[in-house]
Amino acid sequence: MAKKSSGGGFGKLLLGFVLGVAAVAAGGYAYLYFGKLPVAVSDATFPLEKQLVGIPLHNRIDSEKKDPPFGISEDVFEGGARVYRAQCAACHGTPGHDVGYAKYMYPSAPPLWKKHGSKGVVGVSDDEPGETYWRVANGIRLTGMPAFKHVLSDTQMWQVSLLLKNADKEIPDPVERILQGR
């Protein structure tokens, strides 16, 4: 009498794999369903969350940023101040005036006219204008920073980007008056 060969080994392996994937999926669903994810602004961040989001953002900006099509002048700053006052000041403040609720946003909206860090950099004045332009044009997912490329003209986005690049320098009086709403 001939022995039967055992062909069930592969079937058991496949069944184990399928059950394992199903268990991981069910566990993930249960984790999401029972609300254990940090979704409130006041919740602690995931481990390495800022690093994980920052790496692709910086790489994308570096690969797509452009140089400004024009230089700086008081007219450029005045145009940038008008755009900033209308579109940016509500979240990012103006010189000498922070926005109280900005620190309760997640992530908090940085005050763009205030010194920060160990080097005392003002806002994003240490960033290249092309990096700020990219952020203004495209926004940043999951931060509250909207994309303005369908709201503002290319010139307006460059004006505000160049103004912010120079936020660490003395602002001409007409530009200051625009920023303060006077």
Helices and strands as residue ranges (DSSP letters): H 8-33, H 49-64, H 74-87, H 89-92, G 100-104, E 115-116, E 121-122, H 129-138, H 154-165, H 173-180
